[in-house]
Amino acid sequence: MRKEYDFSKGIRNPYTKLLKRQITIRLDLSTIAYFQYLGNQVGLPYQSLINLYLKDCVQKKRRLNFD
């Protein structure tokens, strides 16, 4: 391996910003506690579990019933 590398002509991956985006979301404390509990059981961060759950809702086209 080299001691130094020259990245001055390198370009950034244009797809990395499409992968995930940091947002601010307000959640009930009980909701956070629930996902933290699940996260501890399966060994994943609770934020990842929330993302997986929401992704599942999108894939299955779930909608809330407000009636």
mmCIF file as Biopython writes it, N, C-alpha, C and O atoms, coordinates in Angstrom:
data_model
#
loop_
_atom_site.group_PDB
_atom_site.id
_atom_site.type_symbol
_atom_site.label_atom_id
_atom_site.label_alt_id
_atom_site.label_comp_id
_atom_site.label_asym_id
_atom_site.label_entity_id
_atom_site.label_seq_id
_atom_site.pdbx_PDB_ins_code
_atom_site.Cartn_x
_atom_site.Cartn_y
_atom_site.Cartn_z
_atom_site.occupancy
_atom_site.B_iso_or_equiv
_atom_site.auth_seq_id
_atom_site.auth_asym_id
_atom_site.pdbx_PDB_model_num
ATOM 1   N N  . MET A ? 1  ? 0.836   -1.197 0.000   1.0 0.0 1  A 1 
ATOM 2   C CA . MET A ? 1  ? 0.000   0.000  0.000   1.0 0.0 1  A 1 
ATOM 3   C C  . MET A ? 1  ? 0.872   1.248  0.000   1.0 0.0 1  A 1 
ATOM 4   O O  . MET A ? 1  ? 1.956   1.274  0.583   1.0 0.0 1  A 1 
ATOM 5   N N  . ARG A ? 2  ? 0.383   2.255  -0.654  1.0 0.0 2  A 1 
ATOM 6   C CA . ARG A ? 2  ? 1.103   3.525  -0.676  1.0 0.0 2  A 1 
ATOM 7   C C  . ARG A ? 2  ? 0.906   4.252  0.649   1.0 0.0 2  A 1 
ATOM 8   O O  . ARG A ? 2  ? -0.070  4.026  1.364   1.0 0.0 2  A 1 
ATOM 9   N N  . LYS A ? 3  ? 1.836   5.111  0.953   1.0 0.0 3  A 1 
ATOM 10  C CA . LYS A ? 3  ? 1.695   5.932  2.153   1.0 0.0 3  A 1 
ATOM 11  C C  . LYS A ? 3  ? 0.672   7.032  1.933   1.0 0.0 3  A 1 
ATOM 12  O O  . LYS A ? 3  ? -0.020  7.428  2.871   1.0 0.0 3  A 1 
ATOM 13  N N  . GLU A ? 4  ? 0.564   7.531  0.706   1.0 0.0 4  A 1 
ATOM 14  C CA . GLU A ? 4  ? -0.380  8.591  0.376   1.0 0.0 4  A 1 
ATOM 15  C C  . GLU A ? 4  ? -1.019  8.314  -0.980  1.0 0.0 4  A 1 
ATOM 16  O O  . GLU A ? 4  ? -0.403  7.734  -1.875  1.0 0.0 4  A 1 
ATOM 17  N N  . TYR A ? 5  ? -2.256  8.741  -1.102  1.0 0.0 5  A 1 
ATOM 18  C CA . TYR A ? 5  ? -2.988  8.609  -2.361  1.0 0.0 5  A 1 
ATOM 19  C C  . TYR A ? 5  ? -3.453  9.991  -2.798  1.0 0.0 5  A 1 
ATOM 20  O O  . TYR A ? 5  ? -3.739  10.852 -1.966  1.0 0.0 5  A 1 
ATOM 21  N N  . ASP A ? 6  ? -3.527  10.194 -4.114  1.0 0.0 6  A 1 
ATOM 22  C CA . ASP A ? 6  ? -3.959  11.477 -4.662  1.0 0.0 6  A 1 
ATOM 23  C C  . ASP A ? 6  ? -5.412  11.360 -5.133  1.0 0.0 6  A 1 
ATOM 24  O O  . ASP A ? 6  ? -5.690  10.731 -6.154  1.0 0.0 6  A 1 
ATOM 25  N N  . PHE A ? 7  ? -6.326  11.965 -4.389  1.0 0.0 7  A 1 
ATOM 26  C CA . PHE A ? 7  ? -7.751  11.951 -4.732  1.0 0.0 7  A 1 
ATOM 27  C C  . PHE A ? 7  ? -8.201  13.270 -5.350  1.0 0.0 7  A 1 
ATOM 28  O O  . PHE A ? 7  ? -9.401  13.521 -5.457  1.0 0.0 7  A 1 
ATOM 29  N N  . SER A ? 8  ? -7.267  14.105 -5.755  1.0 0.0 8  A 1 
ATOM 30  C CA . SER A ? 8  ? -7.624  15.429 -6.268  1.0 0.0 8  A 1 
ATOM 31  C C  . SER A ? 8  ? -8.429  15.348 -7.568  1.0 0.0 8  A 1 
ATOM 32  O O  . SER A ? 8  ? -9.201  16.258 -7.868  1.0 0.0 8  A 1 
ATOM 33  N N  . LYS A ? 9  ? -8.261  14.273 -8.341  1.0 0.0 9  A 1 
ATOM 34  C CA . LYS A ? 9  ? -9.001  14.127 -9.596  1.0 0.0 9  A 1 
ATOM 35  C C  . LYS A ? 9  ? -10.173 13.152 -9.444  1.0 0.0 9  A 1 
ATOM 36  O O  . LYS A ? 9  ? -10.820 12.801 -10.431 1.0 0.0 9  A 1 
ATOM 37  N N  . GLY A ? 10 ? -10.441 12.725 -8.236  1.0 0.0 10 A 1 
ATOM 38  C CA . GLY A ? 10 ? -11.541 11.802 -7.993  1.0 0.0 10 A 1 
ATOM 39  C C  . GLY A ? 10 ? -12.894 12.501 -8.064  1.0 0.0 10 A 1 
ATOM 40  O O  . GLY A ? 10 ? -13.001 13.709 -7.852  1.0 0.0 10 A 1 
ATOM 41  N N  . ILE A ? 11 ? -13.917 11.721 -8.365  1.0 0.0 11 A 1 
ATOM 42  C CA . ILE A ? 11 ? -15.276 12.273 -8.384  1.0 0.0 11 A 1 
ATOM 43  C C  . ILE A ? 11 ? -16.118 11.526 -7.344  1.0 0.0 11 A 1 
ATOM 44  O O  . ILE A ? 11 ? -15.893 10.347 -7.071  1.0 0.0 11 A 1 
ATOM 45  N N  . ARG A ? 12 ? -17.075 12.229 -6.781  1.0 0.0 12 A 1 
ATOM 46  C CA . ARG A ? 12 ? -17.963 11.628 -5.791  1.0 0.0 12 A 1 
ATOM 47  C C  . ARG A ? 12 ? -18.977 10.714 -6.478  1.0 0.0 12 A 1 
ATOM 48  O O  . ARG A ? 12 ? -19.360 10.932 -7.627  1.0 0.0 12 A 1 
ATOM 49  N N  . ASN A ? 13 ? -19.395 9.699  -5.752  1.0 0.0 13 A 1 
ATOM 50  C CA . ASN A ? 13 ? -20.412 8.790  -6.261  1.0 0.0 13 A 1 
ATOM 51  C C  . ASN A ? 13 ? -21.739 9.543  -6.333  1.0 0.0 13 A 1 
ATOM 52  O O  . ASN A ? 13 ? -22.222 10.007 -5.300  1.0 0.0 13 A 1 
ATOM 53  N N  . PRO A ? 14 ? -22.346 9.681  -7.512  1.0 0.0 14 A 1 
ATOM 54  C CA . PRO A ? 14 ? -23.585 10.457 -7.635  1.0 0.0 14 A 1 
ATOM 55  C C  . PRO A ? 14 ? -24.792 9.751  -7.016  1.0 0.0 14 A 1 
ATOM 56  O O  . PRO A ? 14 ? -25.838 10.375 -6.837  1.0 0.0 14 A 1 
ATOM 57  N N  . TYR A ? 15 ? -24.669 8.482  -6.692  1.0 0.0 15 A 1 
ATOM 58  C CA . TYR A ? 15 ? -25.801 7.714  -6.178  1.0 0.0 15 A 1 
ATOM 59  C C  . TYR A ? 15 ? -25.860 7.665  -4.650  1.0 0.0 15 A 1 
ATOM 60  O O  . TYR A ? 15 ? -26.852 7.190  -4.096  1.0 0.0 15 A 1 
ATOM 61  N N  . THR A ? 16 ? -24.840 8.135  -3.967  1.0 0.0 16 A 1 
ATOM 62  C CA . THR A ? 16 ? -24.834 8.015  -2.515  1.0 0.0 16 A 1 
ATOM 63  C C  . THR A ? 16 ? -25.933 8.851  -1.855  1.0 0.0 16 A 1 
ATOM 64  O O  . THR A ? 16 ? -26.478 8.442  -0.831  1.0 0.0 16 A 1 
ATOM 65  N N  . LYS A ? 17 ? -26.261 9.990  -2.411  1.0 0.0 17 A 1 
ATOM 66  C CA . LYS A ? 17 ? -27.310 10.813 -1.806  1.0 0.0 17 A 1 
ATOM 67  C C  . LYS A ? 17 ? -28.689 10.205 -1.995  1.0 0.0 17 A 1 
ATOM 68  O O  . LYS A ? 17 ? -29.623 10.559 -1.276  1.0 0.0 17 A 1 
ATOM 69  N N  . LEU A ? 18 ? -28.830 9.296  -2.951  1.0 0.0 18 A 1 
ATOM 70  C CA . LEU A ? 18 ? -30.112 8.640  -3.176  1.0 0.0 18 A 1 
ATOM 71  C C  . LEU A ? 18 ? -30.349 7.510  -2.191  1.0 0.0 18 A 1 
ATOM 72  O O  . LEU A ? 18 ? -31.484 7.065  -2.026  1.0 0.0 18 A 1 
ATOM 73  N N  . LEU A ? 19 ? -29.312 7.045  -1.544  1.0 0.0 19 A 1 
ATOM 74  C CA . LEU A ? 19 ? -29.452 5.887  -0.678  1.0 0.0 19 A 1 
ATOM 75  C C  . LEU A ? 19 ? -30.261 6.206  0.582   1.0 0.0 19 A 1 
ATOM 76  O O  . LEU A ? 19 ? -31.275 5.560  0.846   1.0 0.0 19 A 1 
ATOM 77  N N  . LYS A ? 20 ? -29.826 7.179  1.342   1.0 0.0 20 A 1 
ATOM 78  C CA . LYS A ? 20 ? -30.539 7.571  2.557   1.0 0.0 20 A 1 
ATOM 79  C C  . LYS A ? 20 ? -30.386 9.069  2.761   1.0 0.0 20 A 1 
ATOM 80  O O  . LYS A ? 20 ? -29.414 9.679  2.317   1.0 0.0 20 A 1 
ATOM 81  N N  . ARG A ? 21 ? -31.355 9.641  3.434   1.0 0.0 21 A 1 
ATOM 82  C CA . ARG A ? 21 ? -31.323 11.065 3.727   1.0 0.0 21 A 1 
ATOM 83  C C  . ARG A ? 21 ? -31.693 11.260 5.189   1.0 0.0 21 A 1 
ATOM 84  O O  . ARG A ? 21 ? -32.643 10.655 5.687   1.0 0.0 21 A 1 
ATOM 85  N N  . GLN A ? 22 ? -30.943 12.100 5.863   1.0 0.0 22 A 1 
ATOM 86  C CA . GLN A ? 22 ? -31.224 12.395 7.258   1.0 0.0 22 A 1 
ATOM 87  C C  . GLN A ? 22 ? -32.364 13.399 7.328   1.0 0.0 22 A 1 
ATOM 88  O O  . GLN A ? 22 ? -32.347 14.422 6.643   1.0 0.0 22 A 1 
ATOM 89  N N  . ILE A ? 23 ? -33.372 13.096 8.176   1.0 0.0 23 A 1 
ATOM 90  C CA . ILE A ? 23 ? -34.507 13.995 8.373   1.0 0.0 23 A 1 
ATOM 91  C C  . ILE A ? 23 ? -34.772 14.129 9.857   1.0 0.0 23 A 1 
ATOM 92  O O  . ILE A ? 23 ? -34.219 13.392 10.673  1.0 0.0 23 A 1 
ATOM 93  N N  . THR A ? 24 ? -35.619 15.074 10.190  1.0 0.0 24 A 1 
ATOM 94  C CA . THR A ? 24 ? -36.101 15.217 11.558  1.0 0.0 24 A 1 
ATOM 95  C C  . THR A ? 24 ? -37.555 14.781 11.575  1.0 0.0 24 A 1 
ATOM 96  O O  . THR A ? 24 ? -38.354 15.218 10.748  1.0 0.0 24 A 1 
ATOM 97  N N  . ILE A ? 25 ? -37.892 13.919 12.520  1.0 0.0 25 A 1 
ATOM 98  C CA . ILE A ? 25 ? -39.257 13.420 12.635  1.0 0.0 25 A 1 
ATOM 99  C C  . ILE A ? 25 ? -39.625 13.387 14.114  1.0 0.0 25 A 1 
ATOM 100 O O  . ILE A ? 25 ? -38.805 13.027 14.959  1.0 0.0 25 A 1 
ATOM 101 N N  . ARG A ? 26 ? -40.838 13.759 14.414  1.0 0.0 26 A 1 
ATOM 102 C CA . ARG A ? 26 ? -41.301 13.765 15.802  1.0 0.0 26 A 1 
ATOM 103 C C  . ARG A ? 26 ? -42.110 12.503 16.050  1.0 0.0 26 A 1 
ATOM 104 O O  . ARG A ? 26 ? -43.111 12.248 15.381  1.0 0.0 26 A 1 
ATOM 105 N N  . LEU A ? 27 ? -41.659 11.712 17.029  1.0 0.0 27 A 1 
ATOM 106 C CA . LEU A ? 27 ? -42.323 10.461 17.373  1.0 0.0 27 A 1 
ATOM 107 C C  . LEU A ? 27 ? -42.685 10.473 18.851  1.0 0.0 27 A 1 
ATOM 108 O O  . LEU A ? 27 ? -42.000 11.091 19.666  1.0 0.0 27 A 1 
ATOM 109 N N  . ASP A ? 28 ? -43.774 9.781  19.186  1.0 0.0 28 A 1 
ATOM 110 C CA . ASP A ? 28 ? -44.145 9.621  20.586  1.0 0.0 28 A 1 
ATOM 111 C C  . ASP A ? 28 ? -43.061 8.847  21.324  1.0 0.0 28 A 1 
ATOM 112 O O  . ASP A ? 28 ? -42.391 7.991  20.746  1.0 0.0 28 A 1 
ATOM 113 N N  . LEU A ? 29 ? -42.898 9.154  22.596  1.0 0.0 29 A 1 
ATOM 114 C CA . LEU A ? 29 ? -41.899 8.449  23.390  1.0 0.0 29 A 1 
ATOM 115 C C  . LEU A ? 29 ? -42.187 6.950  23.451  1.0 0.0 29 A 1 
ATOM 116 O O  . LEU A ? 29 ? -41.262 6.137  23.453  1.0 0.0 29 A 1 
ATOM 117 N N  . SER A ? 30 ? -43.459 6.588  23.501  1.0 0.0 30 A 1 
ATOM 118 C CA . SER A ? 30 ? -43.806 5.168  23.555  1.0 0.0 30 A 1 
ATOM 119 C C  . SER A ? 30 ? -43.433 4.448  22.258  1.0 0.0 30 A 1 
ATOM 120 O O  . SER A ? 30 ? -43.058 3.276  22.286  1.0 0.0 30 A 1 
ATOM 121 N N  . THR A ? 31 ? -43.535 5.143  21.124  1.0 0.0 31 A 1 
ATOM 122 C CA . THR A ? 31 ? -43.155 4.558  19.842  1.0 0.0 31 A 1 
ATOM 123 C C  . THR A ? 31 ? -41.650 4.333  19.792  1.0 0.0 31 A 1 
ATOM 124 O O  . THR A ? 31 ? -41.188 3.280  19.351  1.0 0.0 31 A 1 
ATOM 125 N N  . ILE A ? 32 ? -40.897 5.312  20.239  1.0 0.0 32 A 1 
ATOM 126 C CA . ILE A ? 32 ? -39.439 5.178  20.276  1.0 0.0 32 A 1 
ATOM 127 C C  . ILE A ? 32 ? -39.041 4.042  21.207  1.0 0.0 32 A 1 
ATOM 128 O O  . ILE A ? 32 ? -38.175 3.235  20.868  1.0 0.0 32 A 1 
ATOM 129 N N  . ALA A ? 33 ? -39.664 3.975  22.372  1.0 0.0 33 A 1 
ATOM 130 C CA . ALA A ? 33 ? -39.354 2.920  23.338  1.0 0.0 33 A 1 
ATOM 131 C C  . ALA A ? 33 ? -39.645 1.538  22.756  1.0 0.0 33 A 1 
ATOM 132 O O  . ALA A ? 33 ? -38.880 0.597  22.971  1.0 0.0 33 A 1 
ATOM 133 N N  . TYR A ? 34 ? -40.737 1.418  22.028  1.0 0.0 34 A 1 
ATOM 134 C CA . TYR A ? 34 ? -41.099 0.145  21.404  1.0 0.0 34 A 1 
ATOM 135 C C  . TYR A ? 34 ? -40.029 -0.308 20.416  1.0 0.0 34 A 1 
ATOM 136 O O  . TYR A ? 34 ? -39.592 -1.458 20.453  1.0 0.0 34 A 1 
ATOM 137 N N  . PHE A ? 35 ? -39.608 0.598  19.530  1.0 0.0 35 A 1 
ATOM 138 C CA . PHE A ? 35 ? -38.601 0.227  18.541  1.0 0.0 35 A 1 
ATOM 139 C C  . PHE A ? 35 ? -37.222 0.032  19.172  1.0 0.0 35 A 1 
ATOM 140 O O  . PHE A ? 35 ? -36.429 -0.768 18.676  1.0 0.0 35 A 1 
ATOM 141 N N  . GLN A ? 36 ? -36.925 0.749  20.254  1.0 0.0 36 A 1 
ATOM 142 C CA . GLN A ? 36 ? -35.675 0.514  20.971  1.0 0.0 36 A 1 
ATOM 143 C C  . GLN A ? 36 ? -35.683 -0.875 21.601  1.0 0.0 36 A 1 
ATOM 144 O O  . GLN A ? 36 ? -34.669 -1.573 21.579  1.0 0.0 36 A 1 
ATOM 145 N N  . TYR A ? 37 ? -36.811 -1.276 22.158  1.0 0.0 37 A 1 
ATOM 146 C CA . TYR A ? 37 ? -36.959 -2.605 22.749  1.0 0.0 37 A 1 
ATOM 147 C C  . TYR A ? 37 ? -36.747 -3.680 21.675  1.0 0.0 37 A 1 
ATOM 148 O O  . TYR A ? 37 ? -35.997 -4.633 21.882  1.0 0.0 37 A 1 
ATOM 149 N N  . LEU A ? 38 ? -37.415 -3.517 20.527  1.0 0.0 38 A 1 
ATOM 150 C CA . LEU A ? 38 ? -37.248 -4.477 19.439  1.0 0.0 38 A 1 
ATOM 151 C C  . LEU A ? 38 ? -35.802 -4.494 18.934  1.0 0.0 38 A 1 
ATOM 152 O O  . LEU A ? 38 ? -35.250 -5.551 18.626  1.0 0.0 38 A 1 
ATOM 153 N N  . GLY A ? 39 ? -35.214 -3.329 18.856  1.0 0.0 39 A 1 
ATOM 154 C CA . GLY A ? 39 ? -33.837 -3.230 18.383  1.0 0.0 39 A 1 
ATOM 155 C C  . GLY A ? 39 ? -32.866 -3.964 19.289  1.0 0.0 39 A 1 
ATOM 156 O O  . GLY A ? 39 ? -31.940 -4.626 18.820  1.0 0.0 39 A 1 
ATOM 157 N N  . ASN A ? 40 ? -33.082 -3.845 20.581  1.0 0.0 40 A 1 
ATOM 158 C CA . ASN A ? 40 ? -32.229 -4.558 21.534  1.0 0.0 40 A 1 
ATOM 159 C C  . ASN A ? 40 ? -32.397 -6.065 21.396  1.0 0.0 40 A 1 
ATOM 160 O O  . ASN A ? 40 ? -31.432 -6.811 21.560  1.0 0.0 40 A 1 
ATOM 161 N N  . GLN A ? 41 ? -33.602 -6.521 21.098  1.0 0.0 41 A 1 
ATOM 162 C CA . GLN A ? 41 ? -33.853 -7.957 20.946  1.0 0.0 41 A 1 
ATOM 163 C C  . GLN A ? 41 ? -33.164 -8.531 19.716  1.0 0.0 41 A 1 
ATOM 164 O O  . GLN A ? 41 ? -32.617 -9.633 19.769  1.0 0.0 41 A 1 
ATOM 165 N N  . VAL A ? 42 ? -33.185 -7.796 18.614  1.0 0.0 42 A 1 
ATOM 166 C CA . VAL A ? 42 ? -32.626 -8.321 17.360  1.0 0.0 42 A 1 
ATOM 167 C C  . VAL A ? 42 ? -31.223 -7.807 17.071  1.0 0.0 42 A 1 
ATOM 168 O O  . VAL A ? 42 ? -30.590 -8.269 16.121  1.0 0.0 42 A 1 
ATOM 169 N N  . GLY A ? 43 ? -30.723 -6.870 17.856  1.0 0.0 43 A 1 
ATOM 170 C CA . GLY A ? 43 ? -29.367 -6.363 17.667  1.0 0.0 43 A 1 
ATOM 171 C C  . GLY A ? 43 ? -29.211 -5.362 16.549  1.0 0.0 43 A 1 
ATOM 172 O O  . GLY A ? 43 ? -28.162 -5.296 15.908  1.0 0.0 43 A 1 
ATOM 173 N N  . LEU A ? 44 ? -30.265 -4.571 16.306  1.0 0.0 44 A 1 
ATOM 174 C CA . LEU A ? 44 ? -30.207 -3.515 15.292  1.0 0.0 44 A 1 
ATOM 175 C C  . LEU A ? 44 ? -30.544 -2.175 15.934  1.0 0.0 44 A 1 
ATOM 176 O O  . LEU A ? 44 ? -31.288 -2.132 16.915  1.0 0.0 44 A 1 
ATOM 177 N N  . PRO A ? 45 ? -30.013 -1.088 15.400  1.0 0.0 45 A 1 
ATOM 178 C CA . PRO A ? 45 ? -30.421 0.233  15.890  1.0 0.0 45 A 1 
ATOM 179 C C  . PRO A ? 45 ? -31.911 0.463  15.615  1.0 0.0 45 A 1 
ATOM 180 O O  . PRO A ? 45 ? -32.441 0.039  14.588  1.0 0.0 45 A 1 
ATOM 181 N N  . TYR A ? 46 ? -32.574 1.145  16.558  1.0 0.0 46 A 1 
ATOM 182 C CA . TYR A ? 46 ? -34.016 1.342  16.404  1.0 0.0 46 A 1 
ATOM 183 C C  . TYR A ? 46 ? -34.356 2.169  15.171  1.0 0.0 46 A 1 
ATOM 184 O O  . TYR A ? 46 ? -35.425 1.993  14.585  1.0 0.0 46 A 1 
ATOM 185 N N  . GLN A ? 47 ? -33.457 3.072  14.767  1.0 0.0 47 A 1 
ATOM 186 C CA . GLN A ? 47 ? -33.717 3.856  13.562  1.0 0.0 47 A 1 
ATOM 187 C C  . GLN A ? 47 ? -33.783 2.951  12.328  1.0 0.0 47 A 1 
ATOM 188 O O  . GLN A ? 47 ? -34.590 3.179  11.427  1.0 0.0 47 A 1 
ATOM 189 N N  . SER A ? 48 ? -32.940 1.939  12.297  1.0 0.0 48 A 1 
ATOM 190 C CA . SER A ? 48 ? -32.960 0.986  11.177  1.0 0.0 48 A 1 
ATOM 191 C C  . SER A ? 48 ? -34.261 0.204  11.159  1.0 0.0 48 A 1 
ATOM 192 O O  . SER A ? 48 ? -34.809 -0.065 10.090  1.0 0.0 48 A 1 
ATOM 193 N N  . LEU A ? 49 ? -34.762 -0.164 12.336  1.0 0.0 49 A 1 
ATOM 194 C CA . LEU A ? 49 ? -36.029 -0.894 12.402  1.0 0.0 49 A 1 
ATOM 195 C C  . LEU A ? 49 ? -37.189 -0.028 11.921  1.0 0.0 49 A 1 
ATOM 196 O O  . LEU A ? 49 ? -38.067 -0.505 11.202  1.0 0.0 49 A 1 
ATOM 197 N N  . ILE A ? 50 ? -37.193 1.227  12.313  1.0 0.0 50 A 1 
ATOM 198 C CA . ILE A ? 50 ? -38.242 2.136  11.851  1.0 0.0 50 A 1 
ATOM 199 C C  . ILE A ? 50 ? -38.182 2.258  10.337  1.0 0.0 50 A 1 
ATOM 200 O O  . ILE A ? 50 ? -39.218 2.246  9.672   1.0 0.0 50 A 1 
ATOM 201 N N  . ASN A ? 51 ? -36.974 2.377  9.784   1.0 0.0 51 A 1 
ATOM 202 C CA . ASN A ? 51 ? -36.819 2.463  8.333   1.0 0.0 51 A 1 
ATOM 203 C C  . ASN A ? 51 ? -37.321 1.187  7.656   1.0 0.0 51 A 1 
ATOM 204 O O  . ASN A ? 51 ? -38.012 1.259  6.641   1.0 0.0 51 A 1 
ATOM 205 N N  . LEU A ? 52 ? -36.981 0.025  8.206   1.0 0.0 52 A 1 
ATOM 206 C CA . LEU A ? 52 ? -37.443 -1.238 7.630   1.0 0.0 52 A 1 
ATOM 207 C C  . LEU A ? 52 ? -38.964 -1.348 7.669   1.0 0.0 52 A 1 
ATOM 208 O O  . LEU A ? 52 ? -39.582 -1.818 6.714   1.0 0.0 52 A 1 
ATOM 209 N N  . TYR A ? 53 ? -39.560 -0.915 8.771   1.0 0.0 53 A 1 
ATOM 210 C CA . TYR A ? 53 ? -41.012 -0.970 8.895   1.0 0.0 53 A 1 
ATOM 211 C C  . TYR A ? 53 ? -41.680 -0.051 7.867   1.0 0.0 53 A 1 
ATOM 212 O O  . TYR A ? 53 ? -42.639 -0.448 7.204   1.0 0.0 53 A 1 
ATOM 213 N N  . LEU A ? 54 ? -41.178 1.159  7.740   1.0 0.0 54 A 1 
ATOM 214 C CA . LEU A ? 54 ? -41.751 2.098  6.777   1.0 0.0 54 A 1 
ATOM 215 C C  . LEU A ? 54 ? -41.546 1.608  5.345   1.0 0.0 54 A 1 
ATOM 216 O O  . LEU A ? 54 ? -42.430 1.761  4.502   1.0 0.0 54 A 1 
ATOM 217 N N  . LYS A ? 55 ? -40.387 1.022  5.069   1.0 0.0 55 A 1 
ATOM 218 C CA . LYS A ? 55 ? -40.130 0.479  3.735   1.0 0.0 55 A 1 
ATOM 219 C C  . LYS A ? 55 ? -41.112 -0.649 3.428   1.0 0.0 55 A 1 
ATOM 220 O O  . LYS A ? 55 ? -41.590 -0.764 2.300   1.0 0.0 55 A 1 
ATOM 221 N N  . ASP A ? 56 ? -41.415 -1.482 4.425   1.0 0.0 56 A 1 
ATOM 222 C CA . ASP A ? 56 ? -42.380 -2.564 4.253   1.0 0.0 56 A 1 
ATOM 223 C C  . ASP A ? 56 ? -43.773 -1.995 3.952   1.0 0.0 56 A 1 
ATOM 224 O O  . ASP A ? 56 ? -44.497 -2.527 3.111   1.0 0.0 56 A 1 
ATOM 225 N N  . CYS A ? 57 ? -44.138 -0.923 4.639   1.0 0.0 57 A 1 
ATOM 226 C CA . CYS A ? 57 ? -45.426 -0.270 4.377   1.0 0.0 57 A 1 
ATOM 227 C C  . CYS A ? 57 ? -45.501 0.240  2.943   1.0 0.0 57 A 1 
ATOM 228 O O  . CYS A ? 57 ? -46.542 0.125  2.296   1.0 0.0 57 A 1 
ATOM 229 N N  . VAL A ? 58 ? -44.416 0.797  2.447   1.0 0.0 58 A 1 
ATOM 230 C CA . VAL A ? 58 ? -44.390 1.311  1.077   1.0 0.0 58 A 1 
ATOM 231 C C  . VAL A ? 58 ? -44.516 0.166  0.080   1.0 0.0 58 A 1 
ATOM 232 O O  . VAL A ? 58 ? -45.290 0.252  -0.874  1.0 0.0 58 A 1 
ATOM 233 N N  . GLN A ? 59 ? -43.756 -0.908 0.300   1.0 0.0 59 A 1 
ATOM 234 C CA . GLN A ? 59 ? -43.779 -2.035 -0.637  1.0 0.0 59 A 1 
ATOM 235 C C  . GLN A ? 59 ? -45.143 -2.703 -0.695  1.0 0.0 59 A 1 
ATOM 236 O O  . GLN A ? 59 ? -45.573 -3.164 -1.752  1.0 0.0 59 A 1 
ATOM 237 N N  . LYS A ? 60 ? -45.831 -2.755 0.461   1.0 0.0 60 A 1 
ATOM 238 C CA . LYS A ? 60 ? -47.145 -3.402 0.506   1.0 0.0 60 A 1 
ATOM 239 C C  . LYS A ? 60 ? -48.278 -2.408 0.289   1.0 0.0 60 A 1 
ATOM 240 O O  . LYS A ? 60 ? -49.453 -2.767 0.358   1.0 0.0 60 A 1 
ATOM 241 N N  . LYS A ? 61 ? -47.913 -1.149 0.024   1.0 0.0 61 A 1 
ATOM 242 C CA . LYS A ? 61 ? -48.875 -0.076 -0.246  1.0 0.0 61 A 1 
ATOM 243 C C  . LYS A ? 61 ? -49.953 0.024  0.835   1.0 0.0 61 A 1 
ATOM 244 O O  . LYS A ? 61 ? -51.140 0.165  0.541   1.0 0.0 61 A 1 
ATOM 245 N N  . ARG A ? 62 ? -49.512 -0.051 2.083   1.0 0.0 62 A 1 
ATOM 246 C CA . ARG A ? 62 ? -50.438 0.073  3.206   1.0 0.0 62 A 1 
ATOM 247 C C  . ARG A ? 62 ? -50.883 1.515  3.349   1.0 0.0 62 A 1 
ATOM 248 O O  . ARG A ? 62 ? -50.116 2.451  3.125   1.0 0.0 62 A 1 
ATOM 249 N N  . ARG A ? 63 ? -52.137 1.670  3.725   1.0 0.0 63 A 1 
ATOM 250 C CA . ARG A ? 63 ? -52.712 3.001  3.973   1.0 0.0 63 A 1 
ATOM 251 C C  . ARG A ? 63 ? -53.432 2.982  5.311   1.0 0.0 63 A 1 
ATOM 252 O O  . ARG A ? 63 ? -54.036 1.981  5.697   1.0 0.0 63 A 1 
ATOM 253 N N  . LEU A ? 64 ? -53.358 4.100  6.004   1.0 0.0 64 A 1 
ATOM 254 C CA . LEU A ? 64 ? -54.094 4.221  7.268   1.0 0.0 64 A 1 
ATOM 255 C C  . LEU A ? 64 ? -55.565 4.450  6.973   1.0 0.0 64 A 1 
ATOM 256 O O  . LEU A ? 64 ? -55.928 5.113  6.001   1.0 0.0 64 A 1 
ATOM 257 N N  . ASN A ? 65 ? -56.390 3.895  7.820   1.0 0.0 65 A 1 
ATOM 258 C CA . ASN A ? 65 ? -57.843 4.095  7.712   1.0 0.0 65 A 1 
ATOM 259 C C  . ASN A ? 65 ? -58.218 5.169  8.732   1.0 0.0 65 A 1 
ATOM 260 O O  . ASN A ? 65 ? -58.158 4.922  9.937   1.0 0.0 65 A 1 
ATOM 261 N N  . PHE A ? 66 ? -58.598 6.337  8.272   1.0 0.0 66 A 1 
ATOM 262 C CA . PHE A ? 66 ? -58.924 7.445  9.156   1.0 0.0 66 A 1 
ATOM 263 C C  . PHE A ? 66 ? -60.414 7.506  9.511   1.0 0.0 66 A 1 
ATOM 264 O O  . PHE A ? 66 ? -60.858 8.486  10.110  1.0 0.0 66 A 1 
ATOM 265 N N  . ASP A ? 67 ? -61.171 6.505  9.163   1.0 0.0 67 A 1 
ATOM 266 C CA . ASP A ? 67 ? -62.612 6.510  9.464   1.0 0.0 67 A 1 
ATOM 267 C C  . ASP A ? 67 ? -62.887 6.297  10.932  1.0 0.0 67 A 1 
ATOM 268 O O  . ASP A ? 67 ? -64.046 6.274  11.346  1.0 0.0 67 A 1 
#
